[in-house]
Amino acid sequence: MSRFVIPETIKLEISQGDWLLVKRRLTAGEERHAFARILKPTTIGEKLALDLERTGLQKIVAYLLDWSLEDHQGRIVAVRDQPADVVERAILDLEPSSFQEIHAAIVAHETAQAVALEAEKKARDGATRSSPTYTSVA
Amino acid sequence: MLQGHRLIPTGRGGAIRWGYRIAAPLGAWTVTPDRGTPEAPQPLRRILRAQVEGPVDTRALQQPGLRMVVPRPRGALTWAILELALDPSGGALTALLGPCERQD
């Protein structure tokens, strides 16, 4: 099993018949980028501090590729291939309960993927582990 | 755009993608159907010639399962990439495509 992430997608169904198209797993780079974006800008010598306004938001931005959400005119609010700041603005325009629902769906997806990855690792370790080879001193 | 009796799909934008990841962002592109000649007919082949606009992800470009993806107002048009050659300059590419599919 390769240690590299394959850029696969998963469609998550949410309420009202809507869906989210999300990354199956984040790469190390995507995860680190998302984490860096929840830190407040600081100057040299200043303590790092979390930007609470961006906590949760960055997880959604990191995972979300597309969705079915429409505006009041019935037009899809475009997030596919949009820059992160455009996606952020669209997410922040949501009703708070919709934001929470999307965040919860992505957290649940992330947790399920982490469990699946651990199971894959265990299966792989079990399959490849063999008894050590000792050299003879004779 | 009509050339002779054939409809030649052309466009600007889109990308060669490996999953959701962009392997090569495209500028102007043309997909030319090729059936050979009346004397030497061959199964339909679709040949993509495209300008590359932006950085190429060479690792992604070497993966199996690449697709050309052209966004539409709702969904996208996609083609499987069967063979691909990147111009040595990195500024253009040529590819053999599978049939066009609609992605919602």
gemmi code that builds the backbone of each chain (N, CA, C; Angstrom):
import gemmi

chains = {
    "A": [
        ("MET", (0.847, -1.199, 0.000), (0.000, 0.000, 0.000), (0.884, 1.251, 0.000)),
        ("SER", (0.616, 2.134, -0.930), (1.411, 3.355, -1.020), (1.070, 4.289, 0.141)),
        ("ARG", (2.042, 5.064, 0.541), (1.817, 6.059, 1.594), (1.295, 7.376, 1.023)),
        ("PHE", (1.185, 7.449, -0.303), (0.714, 8.686, -0.920), (-0.810, 8.687, -1.037)),
        ("VAL", (-1.361, 9.877, -0.975), (-2.822, 10.013, -1.057), (-3.259, 9.995, -2.523)),
        ("ILE", (-4.256, 9.154, -2.813), (-4.877, 9.171, -4.139), (-5.994, 10.214, -4.085)),
        ("PRO", (-6.042, 11.120, -5.053), (-7.054, 12.193, -4.967), (-8.456, 11.707, -5.337)),
        ("GLU", (-9.037, 10.936, -4.437), (-10.384, 10.411, -4.670), (-11.416, 11.287, -3.970)),
        ("THR", (-12.656, 11.169, -4.432), (-13.735, 11.978, -3.856), (-14.851, 11.086, -3.310)),
        ("ILE", (-15.616, 11.639, -2.407), (-16.781, 10.953, -1.842), (-17.915, 11.965, -1.777)),
        ("LYS", (-19.125, 11.504, -2.117), (-20.299, 12.387, -2.026), (-20.980, 12.126, -0.685)),
        ("LEU", (-21.128, 13.147, 0.120), (-21.808, 13.031, 1.412), (-23.208, 13.600, 1.274)),
        ("GLU", (-24.200, 12.797, 1.635), (-25.588, 13.269, 1.599), (-25.865, 14.028, 2.896)),
        ("ILE", (-26.491, 15.189, 2.762), (-26.911, 15.920, 3.959), (-28.424, 16.139, 3.865)),
        ("SER", (-28.979, 16.921, 4.767), (-30.449, 17.060, 4.812), (-30.976, 17.827, 3.595)),
        ("GLN", (-32.273, 17.816, 3.416), (-32.990, 18.521, 2.337), (-32.543, 18.069, 0.948)),
        ("GLY", (-32.023, 16.832, 0.859), (-31.625, 16.297, -0.450), (-30.330, 16.872, -0.981)),
        ("ASP", (-29.628, 17.646, -0.187), (-28.366, 18.240, -0.653), (-27.204, 17.281, -0.471)),
        ("TRP", (-26.122, 17.575, -1.170), (-24.919, 16.746, -1.068), (-23.667, 17.627, -1.081)),
        ("LEU", (-22.609, 17.030, -0.572), (-21.289, 17.666, -0.584), (-20.345, 16.704, -1.286)),
        ("LEU", (-19.544, 17.196, -2.202), (-18.489, 16.372, -2.796), (-17.197, 16.747, -2.076)),
        ("VAL", (-16.592, 15.764, -1.410), (-15.409, 16.065, -0.587), (-14.241, 15.157, -0.952)),
        ("LYS", (-13.064, 15.601, -0.565), (-11.875, 14.759, -0.741), (-11.978, 13.567, 0.197)),
        ("ARG", (-11.553, 12.413, -0.275), (-11.607, 11.232, 0.601), (-10.638, 11.417, 1.764)),
        ("ARG", (-9.433, 11.804, 1.438), (-8.431, 12.075, 2.487), (-7.651, 13.309, 2.091)),
        ("LEU", (-7.132, 14.021, 3.066), (-6.268, 15.167, 2.783), (-4.831, 14.697, 2.678)),
        ("THR", (-4.047, 15.385, 1.862), (-2.606, 15.140, 1.853), (-2.001, 15.858, 3.058)),
        ("ALA", (-0.746, 15.542, 3.349), (-0.062, 16.236, 4.453), (-0.049, 17.734, 4.176)),
        ("GLY", (0.187, 18.097, 2.931), (0.238, 19.515, 2.561), (-1.097, 20.206, 2.785)),
        ("GLU", (-2.187, 19.545, 2.386), (-3.518, 20.141, 2.554), (-3.859, 20.291, 4.035)),
        ("GLU", (-3.485, 19.289, 4.834), (-3.771, 19.330, 6.262), (-2.984, 20.452, 6.938)),
        ("ARG", (-1.712, 20.568, 6.566), (-0.865, 21.603, 7.175), (-1.323, 22.994, 6.748)),
        ("HIS", (-1.741, 23.100, 5.479), (-2.216, 24.382, 4.970), (-3.479, 24.806, 5.732)),
        ("ALA", (-4.382, 23.838, 5.946), (-5.625, 24.138, 6.677), (-5.304, 24.564, 8.103)),
        ("PHE", (-4.346, 23.881, 8.724), (-3.981, 24.220, 10.101), (-3.364, 25.622, 10.159)),
        ("ALA", (-2.498, 25.904, 9.185), (-1.838, 27.220, 9.189), (-2.855, 28.344, 9.059)),
        ("ARG", (-3.964, 28.077, 8.369), (-4.962, 29.120, 8.141), (-5.865, 29.365, 9.343)),
        ("ILE", (-5.732, 28.547, 10.394), (-6.539, 28.856, 11.585), (-5.697, 29.575, 12.648)),
        ("LEU", (-4.435, 29.873, 12.299), (-3.593, 30.629, 13.236), (-3.699, 32.116, 12.911)),
        ("LYS", (-3.770, 32.919, 13.952), (-3.798, 34.365, 13.747), (-2.425, 34.831, 13.286)),
        ("PRO", (-2.376, 35.822, 12.381), (-1.067, 36.345, 11.976), (-0.361, 36.939, 13.195)),
        ("THR", (0.924, 36.634, 13.317), (1.670, 37.148, 14.470), (2.968, 37.789, 13.998)),
        ("THR", (3.577, 38.539, 14.886), (4.898, 39.085, 14.584), (5.928, 38.264, 15.355)),
        ("ILE", (7.201, 38.460, 15.030), (8.266, 37.681, 15.664), (8.217, 37.881, 17.184)),
        ("GLY", (8.278, 36.779, 17.914), (8.288, 36.850, 19.375), (6.902, 36.737, 19.980)),
        ("GLU", (5.857, 36.954, 19.154), (4.488, 36.852, 19.653), (4.080, 35.389, 19.759)),
        ("LYS", (3.202, 35.085, 20.717), (2.707, 33.714, 20.867), (1.729, 33.386, 19.746)),
        ("LEU", (1.746, 32.130, 19.307), (0.768, 31.694, 18.316), (-0.609, 31.651, 18.968)),
        ("ALA", (-1.622, 32.060, 18.216), (-2.993, 32.034, 18.763), (-3.950, 31.562, 17.681)),
        ("LEU", (-4.944, 30.782, 18.106), (-5.940, 30.295, 17.155), (-6.920, 31.410, 16.811)),
        ("ASP", (-7.301, 31.453, 15.538), (-8.323, 32.383, 15.098), (-9.654, 31.629, 15.166)),
        ("LEU", (-10.410, 31.891, 16.229), (-11.631, 31.104, 16.472), (-12.647, 31.230, 15.342)),
        ("GLU", (-12.619, 32.381, 14.649), (-13.559, 32.584, 13.548), (-13.285, 31.612, 12.396)),
        ("ARG", (-12.024, 31.167, 12.296), (-11.656, 30.297, 11.173), (-11.605, 28.823, 11.578)),
        ("THR", (-11.746, 28.548, 12.857), (-11.721, 27.151, 13.295), (-12.976, 26.461, 12.780)),
        ("GLY", (-12.834, 25.319, 12.223), (-13.986, 24.621, 11.638), (-14.159, 24.999, 10.179)),
        ("LEU", (-14.095, 26.303, 9.919), (-14.232, 26.789, 8.544), (-13.136, 26.198, 7.656)),
        ("GLN", (-11.901, 26.172, 8.169), (-10.787, 25.705, 7.348), (-10.859, 24.214, 7.060)),
        ("LYS", (-11.463, 23.457, 7.971), (-11.638, 22.023, 7.703), (-12.607, 21.849, 6.525)),
        ("ILE", (-13.670, 22.635, 6.539), (-14.646, 22.547, 5.436), (-13.965, 22.951, 4.123)),
        ("VAL", (-13.229, 24.066, 4.153), (-12.570, 24.556, 2.925), (-11.571, 23.512, 2.401)),
        ("ALA", (-10.864, 22.860, 3.321), (-9.845, 21.885, 2.907), (-10.481, 20.681, 2.212)),
        ("TYR", (-11.634, 20.252, 2.684), (-12.269, 19.038, 2.144), (-13.214, 19.297, 0.985)),
        ("LEU", (-13.916, 20.430, 1.024), (-15.033, 20.635, 0.091), (-14.559, 20.885, -1.341)),
        ("LEU", (-15.101, 20.117, -2.289), (-14.802, 20.305, -3.711), (-16.000, 20.870, -4.465)),
        ("ASP", (-17.197, 20.442, -4.060), (-18.402, 20.904, -4.751), (-19.594, 20.621, -3.847)),
        ("TRP", (-20.715, 21.234, -4.133), (-21.939, 20.972, -3.385), (-23.144, 21.267, -4.257)),
        ("SER", (-24.329, 20.938, -3.737), (-25.556, 21.157, -4.508), (-26.330, 22.363, -3.993)),
        ("LEU", (-25.745, 23.127, -3.096), (-26.488, 24.199, -2.435), (-26.832, 25.339, -3.395)),
        ("GLU", (-28.091, 25.766, -3.321), (-28.586, 26.809, -4.228), (-28.873, 28.099, -3.457)),
        ("ASP", (-28.843, 29.217, -4.207), (-29.218, 30.493, -3.585), (-30.745, 30.668, -3.661)),
        ("HIS", (-31.240, 31.839, -3.304), (-32.695, 32.053, -3.268), (-33.317, 32.072, -4.665)),
        ("GLN", (-32.502, 32.224, -5.710), (-33.010, 32.190, -7.093), (-32.901, 30.791, -7.702)),
        ("GLY", (-32.485, 29.825, -6.893), (-32.378, 28.453, -7.399), (-31.106, 28.198, -8.193)),
        ("ARG", (-30.132, 29.094, -8.101), (-28.853, 28.889, -8.800), (-27.860, 28.259, -7.833)),
        ("ILE", (-27.096, 27.289, -8.375), (-26.057, 26.661, -7.544), (-25.039, 27.737, -7.146)),
        ("VAL", (-24.700, 27.774, -5.890), (-23.646, 28.689, -5.440), (-22.312, 27.998, -5.726)),
        ("ALA", (-21.583, 28.548, -6.690), (-20.404, 27.851, -7.215), (-19.255, 27.833, -6.211)),
        ("VAL", (-18.791, 26.645, -5.897), (-17.572, 26.513, -5.091), (-16.539, 25.647, -5.828)),
        ("ARG", (-16.979, 24.904, -6.848), (-16.073, 24.009, -7.570), (-14.955, 24.816, -8.243)),
        ("ASP", (-13.722, 24.456, -7.937), (-12.539, 25.086, -8.530), (-12.421, 26.577, -8.209)),
        ("GLN", (-13.103, 27.024, -7.188), (-13.001, 28.433, -6.819), (-11.853, 28.613, -5.823)),
        ("PRO", (-11.251, 29.819, -5.798), (-10.200, 30.066, -4.817), (-10.742, 29.928, -3.392)),
        ("ALA", (-9.848, 29.619, -2.453), (-10.257, 29.363, -1.066), (-11.058, 30.521, -0.482)),
        ("ASP", (-10.704, 31.766, -0.819), (-11.425, 32.894, -0.208), (-12.864, 32.980, -0.727)),
        ("VAL", (-13.095, 32.566, -1.969), (-14.462, 32.558, -2.516), (-15.286, 31.465, -1.821)),
        ("VAL", (-14.660, 30.296, -1.623), (-15.338, 29.184, -0.930), (-15.647, 29.604, 0.507)),
        ("GLU", (-14.684, 30.245, 1.134), (-14.878, 30.715, 2.518), (-16.071, 31.649, 2.615)),
        ("ARG", (-16.149, 32.598, 1.670), (-17.249, 33.584, 1.713), (-18.589, 32.884, 1.562)),
        ("ALA", (-18.639, 31.900, 0.630), (-19.902, 31.170, 0.413), (-20.299, 30.421, 1.684)),
        ("ILE", (-19.332, 29.796, 2.328), (-19.623, 29.020, 3.551), (-20.091, 29.952, 4.674)),
        ("LEU", (-19.445, 31.108, 4.755), (-19.803, 32.043, 5.831), (-21.162, 32.706, 5.605)),
        ("ASP", (-21.681, 32.637, 4.378), (-23.011, 33.185, 4.101), (-24.130, 32.211, 4.474)),
        ("LEU", (-23.765, 30.993, 4.889), (-24.779, 29.987, 5.233), (-25.483, 30.338, 6.545)),
        ("GLU", (-26.666, 29.773, 6.699), (-27.325, 29.797, 8.009), (-26.402, 29.069, 8.984)),
        ("PRO", (-26.284, 29.539, 10.248), (-25.395, 28.851, 11.196), (-25.685, 27.356, 11.328)),
        ("SER", (-26.974, 26.981, 11.286), (-27.298, 25.553, 11.445), (-26.794, 24.743, 10.241)),
        ("SER", (-26.808, 25.330, 9.040), (-26.297, 24.634, 7.851), (-24.780, 24.506, 7.937)),
        ("PHE", (-24.135, 25.574, 8.413), (-22.678, 25.508, 8.612), (-22.347, 24.351, 9.541)),
        ("GLN", (-23.081, 24.286, 10.659), (-22.800, 23.226, 11.648), (-23.066, 21.839, 11.071)),
        ("GLU", (-24.112, 21.727, 10.281), (-24.433, 20.428, 9.678), (-23.317, 19.992, 8.717)),
        ("ILE", (-22.840, 20.923, 7.913), (-21.776, 20.605, 6.953), (-20.487, 20.263, 7.697)),
        ("HIS", (-20.182, 21.050, 8.715), (-18.980, 20.783, 9.504), (-19.058, 19.402, 10.153)),
        ("ALA", (-20.234, 19.090, 10.725), (-20.400, 17.785, 11.388), (-20.266, 16.644, 10.382)),
        ("ALA", (-20.812, 16.832, 9.189), (-20.726, 15.780, 8.151), (-19.271, 15.548, 7.753)),
        ("ILE", (-18.504, 16.617, 7.655), (-17.101, 16.483, 7.244), (-16.257, 15.890, 8.379)),
        ("VAL", (-16.537, 16.289, 9.610), (-15.812, 15.710, 10.751), (-16.093, 14.204, 10.836)),
        ("ALA", (-17.372, 13.824, 10.651), (-17.728, 12.396, 10.702), (-17.024, 11.632, 9.580)),
        ("HIS", (-16.970, 12.252, 8.409), (-16.286, 11.632, 7.262), (-14.789, 11.461, 7.568)),
        ("GLU", (-14.187, 12.502, 8.135), (-12.764, 12.464, 8.464), (-12.478, 11.357, 9.484)),
        ("THR", (-13.348, 11.257, 10.477), (-13.179, 10.230, 11.510), (-13.296, 8.832, 10.894)),
        ("ALA", (-14.304, 8.657, 10.036), (-14.501, 7.347, 9.391), (-13.285, 6.977, 8.534)),
        ("GLN", (-12.721, 7.973, 7.851), (-11.552, 7.709, 7.006), (-10.326, 7.356, 7.855)),
        ("ALA", (-10.193, 8.029, 9.002), (-9.053, 7.747, 9.885), (-9.158, 6.316, 10.409)),
        ("VAL", (-10.361, 5.899, 10.771), (-10.582, 4.526, 11.260), (-10.266, 3.530, 10.143)),
        ("ALA", (-10.743, 3.829, 8.933), (-10.505, 2.928, 7.785), (-9.010, 2.826, 7.481)),
        ("LEU", (-8.309, 3.952, 7.576), (-6.865, 3.949, 7.295), (-6.110, 3.116, 8.326)),
        ("GLU", (-6.506, 3.272, 9.590), (-5.870, 2.474, 10.652), (-6.091, 0.985, 10.405)),
        ("ALA", (-7.319, 0.623, 10.019), (-7.644, -0.784, 9.750), (-6.801, -1.305, 8.579)),
        ("GLU", (-6.634, -0.468, 7.554), (-5.808, -0.856, 6.391), (-4.365, -1.086, 6.829)),
        ("LYS", (-3.859, -0.179, 7.680), (-2.470, -0.298, 8.156), (-2.282, -1.584, 8.951)),
        ("LYS", (-3.264, -1.856, 9.830), (-3.165, -3.063, 10.664), (-3.184, -4.302, 9.788)),
        ("ALA", (-4.072, -4.314, 8.798), (-4.180, -5.465, 7.903), (-2.867, -5.654, 7.147)),
        ("ARG", (-2.290, -4.541, 6.709), (-1.042, -4.601, 5.956), (0.100, -5.086, 6.848)),
        ("ASP", (0.166, -4.534, 8.075), (1.230, -4.950, 9.000), (1.121, -6.435, 9.320)),
        ("GLY", (-0.120, -6.889, 9.522), (-0.353, -8.296, 9.824), (0.059, -9.183, 8.673)),
        ("ALA", (-0.169, -8.703, 7.444), (0.133, -9.511, 6.258), (1.615, -9.553, 5.972)),
        ("THR", (2.330, -8.468, 6.314), (3.740, -8.417, 5.925), (4.699, -8.823, 7.046)),
        ("ARG", (4.169, -8.854, 8.306), (5.065, -9.162, 9.414), (5.481, -10.636, 9.344)),
        ("SER", (6.774, -10.876, 9.481), (7.258, -12.264, 9.501), (8.278, -12.384, 10.616)),
        ("SER", (8.640, -13.570, 10.978), (9.586, -13.719, 12.084), (10.948, -13.182, 11.679)),
        ("PRO", (11.637, -12.585, 12.640), (12.950, -12.028, 12.308), (13.915, -13.123, 11.892)),
        ("THR", (14.879, -12.724, 11.084), (15.882, -13.690, 10.647), (17.140, -13.485, 11.497)),
        ("TYR", (17.595, -14.556, 12.134), (18.796, -14.469, 12.979), (19.970, -15.101, 12.231)),
        ("THR", (21.109, -14.467, 12.362), (22.290, -15.068, 11.731), (22.940, -16.034, 12.729)),
        ("SER", (23.495, -17.018, 12.222), (24.139, -18.020, 13.084), (25.498, -17.539, 13.550)),
        ("VAL", (25.827, -17.792, 14.816), (27.141, -17.392, 15.313), (28.135, -18.546, 15.112)),
        ("ALA", (27.633, -19.673, 14.719), (28.506, -20.838, 14.569), (29.356, -20.713, 13.306)),
    ],
    "B": [
        ("MET", (-17.356, 25.209, -34.201), (-16.651, 25.658, -35.398), (-16.620, 24.508, -36.405)),
        ("LEU", (-17.000, 24.795, -37.649), (-17.044, 23.746, -38.666), (-15.791, 23.781, -39.523)),
        ("GLN", (-15.207, 22.646, -39.722), (-14.070, 22.531, -40.632), (-14.419, 21.390, -41.574)),
        ("GLY", (-14.643, 21.719, -42.868), (-15.107, 20.688, -43.784), (-16.487, 20.239, -43.350)),
        ("HIS", (-16.701, 18.955, -43.159), (-18.010, 18.433, -42.750), (-18.004, 17.990, -41.296)),
        ("ARG", (-16.936, 18.243, -40.606), (-16.839, 17.734, -39.236), (-17.003, 18.851, -38.223)),
        ("LEU", (-17.632, 18.520, -37.109), (-17.733, 19.473, -36.011), (-16.502, 19.271, -35.129)),
        ("ILE", (-15.729, 20.319, -34.986), (-14.505, 20.211, -34.191), (-14.735, 20.899, -32.855)),
        ("PRO", (-14.852, 20.135, -31.750), (-14.999, 20.811, -30.455), (-13.732, 21.603, -30.110)),
        ("THR", (-13.936, 22.842, -29.769), (-12.815, 23.675, -29.340), (-13.218, 24.386, -28.051)),
        ("GLY", (-12.269, 24.906, -27.352), (-12.613, 25.640, -26.144), (-11.392, 26.252, -25.509)),
        ("ARG", (-11.620, 26.833, -24.380), (-10.539, 27.455, -23.609), (-10.801, 27.135, -22.134)),
        ("GLY", (-9.769, 26.738, -21.442), (-9.943, 26.417, -20.022), (-10.180, 24.935, -19.823)),
        ("GLY", (-10.290, 24.557, -18.589), (-10.387, 23.141, -18.249), (-9.023, 22.644, -17.800)),
        ("ALA", (-8.914, 21.367, -17.599), (-7.661, 20.831, -17.063), (-7.556, 19.340, -17.322)),
        ("ILE", (-6.333, 18.851, -17.315), (-6.096, 17.420, -17.215), (-6.040, 17.151, -15.709)),
        ("ARG", (-6.879, 16.231, -15.245), (-6.971, 15.992, -13.800), (-6.670, 14.547, -13.440)),
        ("TRP", (-6.059, 14.385, -12.302), (-5.902, 13.070, -11.663), (-6.809, 13.129, -10.432)),
        ("GLY", (-7.964, 12.495, -10.519), (-8.969, 12.690, -9.481), (-9.358, 14.152, -9.466)),
        ("TYR", (-9.405, 14.749, -8.269), (-9.740, 16.167, -8.205), (-8.521, 17.052, -8.435)),
        ("ARG", (-7.347, 16.425, -8.485), (-6.110, 17.207, -8.543), (-5.804, 17.648, -9.980)),
        ("ILE", (-5.383, 18.881, -10.141), (-5.069, 19.392, -11.479), (-3.645, 18.976, -11.847)),
        ("ALA", (-3.532, 18.180, -12.909), (-2.217, 17.756, -13.389), (-1.664, 18.770, -14.380)),
        ("ALA", (-2.549, 19.344, -15.193), (-2.133, 20.379, -16.146), (-3.323, 21.285, -16.452)),
        ("PRO", (-3.216, 22.578, -16.131), (-4.294, 23.505, -16.476), (-4.210, 23.841, -17.969)),
        ("LEU", (-5.354, 23.879, -18.630), (-5.348, 24.065, -20.080), (-5.780, 25.473, -20.480)),
        ("GLY", (-5.178, 25.944, -21.560), (-5.642, 27.173, -22.215), (-6.520, 26.754, -23.385)),
        ("ALA", (-6.196, 27.237, -24.573), (-6.991, 26.894, -25.759), (-6.787, 25.425, -26.115)),
        ("TRP", (-7.881, 24.753, -26.519), (-7.775, 23.341, -26.882), (-8.705, 23.000, -28.043)),
        ("THR", (-8.366, 21.931, -28.722), (-9.163, 21.413, -29.840), (-9.199, 19.905, -29.732)),
        ("VAL", (-10.371, 19.319, -29.964), (-10.478, 17.856, -30.033), (-10.848, 17.499, -31.474)),
        ("THR", (-9.948, 16.848, -32.156), (-10.159, 16.529, -33.567), (-10.510, 15.051, -33.717)),
        ("PRO", (-11.679, 14.744, -34.321), (-11.971, 13.339, -34.585), (-11.155, 12.864, -35.776)),
        ("ASP", (-10.661, 11.665, -35.691), (-9.826, 11.123, -36.772), (-10.320, 9.716, -37.104)),
        ("ARG", (-10.820, 9.539, -38.312), (-11.270, 8.214, -38.747), (-10.367, 7.653, -39.835)),
        ("GLY", (-9.209, 8.221, -39.986), (-8.316, 7.781, -41.056), (-8.793, 8.337, -42.393)),
        ("THR", (-8.465, 7.678, -43.460), (-8.849, 8.125, -44.799), (-9.834, 7.112, -45.389)),
        ("PRO", (-10.586, 7.507, -46.428), (-11.498, 6.530, -47.056), (-10.747, 5.270, -47.500)),
        ("GLU", (-9.513, 5.443, -47.923), (-8.726, 4.292, -48.374), (-8.256, 3.444, -47.188)),
        ("ALA", (-7.965, 4.112, -46.095), (-7.471, 3.377, -44.915), (-8.252, 3.816, -43.682)),
        ("PRO", (-9.550, 3.408, -43.620), (-10.343, 3.831, -42.454), (-9.851, 3.172, -41.171)),
        ("GLN", (-10.107, 3.822, -40.061), (-9.713, 3.254, -38.762), (-10.762, 3.627, -37.727)),
        ("PRO", (-10.822, 2.901, -36.610), (-11.800, 3.261, -35.580), (-11.616, 4.717, -35.153)),
        ("LEU", (-12.727, 5.348, -34.774), (-12.690, 6.764, -34.397), (-11.682, 7.017, -33.271)),
        ("ARG", (-10.832, 8.001, -33.491), (-9.909, 8.445, -32.432), (-10.154, 9.935, -32.219)),
        ("ARG", (-10.065, 10.365, -30.991), (-10.235, 11.790, -30.694), (-8.892, 12.311, -30.205)),
        ("ILE", (-8.387, 13.291, -30.908), (-7.046, 13.781, -30.565), (-7.144, 15.192, -29.987)),
        ("LEU", (-6.639, 15.336, -28.783), (-6.643, 16.633, -28.103), (-5.309, 17.328, -28.363)),
        ("ARG", (-5.422, 18.565, -28.780), (-4.232, 19.422, -28.832), (-4.543, 20.630, -27.970)),
        ("ALA", (-3.695, 20.889, -26.986), (-4.023, 21.954, -26.025), (-2.792, 22.727, -25.602)),
        ("GLN", (-3.011, 23.990, -25.306), (-1.980, 24.811, -24.680), (-2.034, 24.560, -23.172)),
        ("VAL", (-0.880, 24.520, -22.544), (-0.834, 24.372, -21.083), (-0.648, 25.763, -20.486)),
        ("GLU", (-1.537, 26.125, -19.574), (-1.452, 27.466, -18.972), (-1.300, 27.330, -17.468)),
        ("GLY", (-0.081, 27.377, -17.023), (0.157, 27.271, -15.584), (1.067, 26.099, -15.290)),
        ("PRO", (1.387, 25.911, -14.024), (2.344, 24.865, -13.657), (1.782, 23.459, -13.854)),
        ("VAL", (2.643, 22.572, -14.339), (2.265, 21.168, -14.542), (2.692, 20.370, -13.314)),
        ("ASP", (1.795, 19.520, -12.833), (2.110, 18.620, -11.719), (2.583, 17.308, -12.352)),
        ("THR", (3.901, 17.172, -12.489), (4.431, 16.046, -13.275), (4.129, 14.697, -12.620)),
        ("ARG", (4.104, 14.652, -11.292), (3.778, 13.371, -10.636), (2.342, 12.974, -10.953)),
        ("ALA", (1.450, 13.944, -10.871), (0.037, 13.660, -11.173), (-0.133, 13.263, -12.639)),
        ("LEU", (0.641, 13.920, -13.504), (0.506, 13.663, -14.943), (0.961, 12.255, -15.329)),
        ("GLN", (1.692, 11.586, -14.460), (2.168, 10.233, -14.765), (1.278, 9.150, -14.167)),
        ("GLN", (0.165, 9.560, -13.544), (-0.700, 8.572, -12.883), (-1.710, 7.987, -13.878)),
        ("PRO", (-2.174, 6.763, -13.617), (-3.253, 6.225, -14.461), (-4.576, 6.903, -14.125)),
        ("GLY", (-5.513, 6.824, -15.032), (-6.860, 7.352, -14.764), (-6.990, 8.852, -14.944)),
        ("LEU", (-6.111, 9.448, -15.767), (-6.235, 10.894, -16.006), (-7.477, 11.180, -16.843)),
        ("ARG", (-8.053, 12.360, -16.639), (-9.195, 12.785, -17.449), (-9.019, 14.238, -17.853)),
        ("MET", (-9.540, 14.564, -19.024), (-9.651, 15.975, -19.387), (-11.014, 16.419, -18.884)),
        ("VAL", (-11.052, 17.507, -18.140), (-12.305, 17.974, -17.539), (-12.525, 19.433, -17.938)),
        ("VAL", (-13.663, 19.676, -18.581), (-14.015, 21.039, -18.988), (-15.294, 21.427, -18.247)),
        ("PRO", (-15.205, 22.400, -17.337), (-16.396, 22.767, -16.567), (-17.476, 23.379, -17.448)),
        ("ARG", (-18.706, 23.097, -17.103), (-19.876, 23.688, -17.751), (-20.680, 24.348, -16.638)),
        ("PRO", (-21.640, 25.239, -16.970), (-22.388, 25.912, -15.901), (-22.947, 24.928, -14.872)),
        ("ARG", (-23.419, 23.784, -15.338), (-23.830, 22.713, -14.398), (-23.048, 21.476, -14.770)),
        ("GLY", (-22.145, 21.053, -13.912), (-21.361, 19.846, -14.171), (-20.160, 20.114, -15.064)),
        ("ALA", (-19.786, 19.107, -15.825), (-18.571, 19.211, -16.632), (-18.630, 18.193, -17.757)),
        ("LEU", (-17.834, 18.451, -18.799), (-17.611, 17.458, -19.847), (-16.270, 16.806, -19.545)),
        ("THR", (-16.209, 15.477, -19.668), (-14.943, 14.808, -19.358), (-14.624, 13.764, -20.425)),
        ("TRP", (-13.356, 13.562, -20.616), (-12.860, 12.532, -21.521), (-11.759, 11.753, -20.788)),
        ("ALA", (-11.741, 10.451, -20.937), (-10.617, 9.673, -20.398), (-9.399, 9.927, -21.281)),
        ("ILE", (-8.241, 10.042, -20.655), (-6.990, 10.209, -21.416), (-6.420, 8.809, -21.641)),
        ("LEU", (-6.284, 8.426, -22.895), (-5.767, 7.090, -23.210), (-4.241, 7.133, -23.384)),
        ("GLU", (-3.767, 8.186, -23.996), (-2.319, 8.403, -24.146), (-2.076, 9.893, -24.054)),
        ("LEU", (-0.910, 10.270, -23.577), (-0.647, 11.702, -23.435), (0.825, 11.985, -23.695)),
        ("ALA", (1.082, 13.066, -24.414), (2.459, 13.502, -24.639), (2.552, 14.984, -24.348)),
        ("LEU", (3.473, 15.321, -23.457), (3.694, 16.729, -23.110), (4.812, 17.255, -23.998)),
        ("ASP", (4.577, 18.401, -24.602), (5.587, 19.038, -25.435), (6.838, 19.287, -24.581)),
        ("PRO", (8.047, 19.091, -25.141), (9.260, 19.293, -24.325), (9.321, 20.679, -23.679)),
        ("SER", (8.717, 21.660, -24.317), (8.729, 23.017, -23.749), (7.798, 23.103, -22.535)),
        ("GLY", (6.870, 22.134, -22.401), (5.898, 22.171, -21.305), (4.727, 23.082, -21.591)),
        ("GLY", (4.730, 23.723, -22.765), (3.686, 24.705, -23.065), (2.500, 24.144, -23.827)),
        ("ALA", (2.574, 22.879, -24.219), (1.479, 22.293, -24.998), (1.461, 20.789, -24.769)),
        ("LEU", (0.327, 20.183, -25.041), (0.251, 18.723, -24.943), (-0.694, 18.176, -25.998)),
        ("THR", (-0.487, 16.906, -26.280), (-1.332, 16.179, -27.224), (-1.779, 14.915, -26.502)),
        ("ALA", (-3.047, 14.534, -26.714), (-3.529, 13.327, -26.037), (-4.552, 12.613, -26.902)),
        ("LEU", (-4.619, 11.321, -26.700), (-5.647, 10.501, -27.326), (-6.747, 10.343, -26.284)),
        ("LEU", (-7.986, 10.688, -26.672), (-9.090, 10.707, -25.706), (-10.077, 9.571, -25.941)),
        ("GLY", (-10.750, 9.159, -24.884), (-11.901, 8.264, -24.999), (-13.131, 9.099, -25.338)),
        ("PRO", (-14.324, 8.488, -25.338), (-15.541, 9.241, -25.652), (-15.843, 10.322, -24.613)),
        ("CYS", (-16.556, 11.340, -25.068), (-16.946, 12.436, -24.169), (-18.064, 11.964, -23.224)),
        ("GLU", (-17.937, 12.297, -21.953), (-18.984, 11.962, -20.974), (-19.414, 13.230, -20.258)),
        ("ARG", (-20.638, 13.224, -19.826), (-21.165, 14.362, -19.077), (-21.141, 14.038, -17.588)),
        ("GLN", (-20.630, 14.965, -16.804), (-20.557, 14.758, -15.351), (-21.469, 15.787, -14.691)),
        ("ASP", (-22.408, 15.336, -13.885), (-23.323, 16.292, -13.233), (-22.778, 16.739, -11.890)),
    ],
}
model = gemmi.Model(1)
for chain_id, residues in chains.items():
    chain = gemmi.Chain(chain_id)
    for i, (resn, *xyz) in enumerate(residues, 1):
        res = gemmi.Residue()
        res.name, res.seqid = resn, gemmi.SeqId(i, " ")
        for name, pos in zip(("N", "CA", "C"), xyz):
            atom = gemmi.Atom()
            atom.name, atom.element = name, gemmi.Element(name[0])
            atom.pos, atom.b_iso = gemmi.Position(*pos), 0.0
            res.add_atom(atom)
        chain.add_residue(res)
    model.add_chain(chain)
structure = gemmi.Structure()
structure.add_model(model)
structure.setup_entities()
